[in-house]
Amino acid sequence: MKNQYVGDVNDFVKYGLIRALTAYAGLVIYNAKLARPYLAEAIELARAVGDRWTLSQMLPWQAFTSITAGEPGRIRKQGAGMR
């Protein structure tokens, strides 16, 4: 089994940061104003390191923040990013 953390030390730090940002966003997911900046940064980092699995978890969460905030236009835009 290949370890996903083998490689650049910066990637190892990014994986830890992605997980921390995702965990915090999960705690405040019902408050879109709090969750959005953390999800946005985690999504950006996940794309940078190619962590598709974590990205597939965060993109629906990002759309969910728009559902809880009552912003249908934003839901559609964020949902399109999941394809």
Residue, then its C-alpha position, 0 to 999 in steps of 0.5 A: m500500500k502506497n502512503q499518500y504522504v510520501g513525497d515533499v514535506n510541503d505536501f505533508v504539511k498541506y495535507g494536515l492543513i487541509r484536514a484541519l480546515t475541513a474539520y473546522a468547517g464541519l463544525v460550523i457548517y450550518n453557519a455559511k459565513l464562518a464555514r466558507p473561508y475555511l472550505a475555500e482554502a481547503i479546496e484550493l489546497a486539495r486541488a494544489v496537491g491533487d487530493r481528489w478524495t478530500l475534494s469530493q467531500m468538501l465540494p458538496w459541503q460548500a454547496f450545503t453552505s449555500i443551501t443553509a444560507g438560502e442562496p440558490g444561485r450560488i448552489r447551482k454554481q458550486g454544484a457545477g464545480m463538482r463535475 
